[in-house]
Amino acid sequence: MNKTELVAAIADKAEISKKDAEKALKAFTDTVAAQLKKGDKIQLVGFGTFEVTKRAAREGRNPQTGDVMKISASKAPKFKAGKALKDLVNKK
């Protein structure tokens, strides 16, 4: 599912226009991104948690040449699914 299909599905499910659904989706993604940038964690009970994890500096290898290279420390966004979402996905 791409963004256009997601917007259409949200509009249909919430019985709103596609334009309003797109605004809502953009507001959600912008808010999540801004909070993660600040270092905050967003927890949606039953759905999951968005948070930032720290990656330590490490050595890696260039796959083409095999040369050792340094990979600097960084932060990465992470999503951890909640129990209700996991159960829904694994339901038979």
Buried (B, 14 or more C-beta within 10 A) or exposed (E): EEEEEEBBEBBEEEEBEEEEBBEBBEEEEEEBEEBBEEEEEBEEEEBBBBBBEEEEEEEEEEEEEEEEEEEEEEEEEEEEEBEEBEEEEEEE
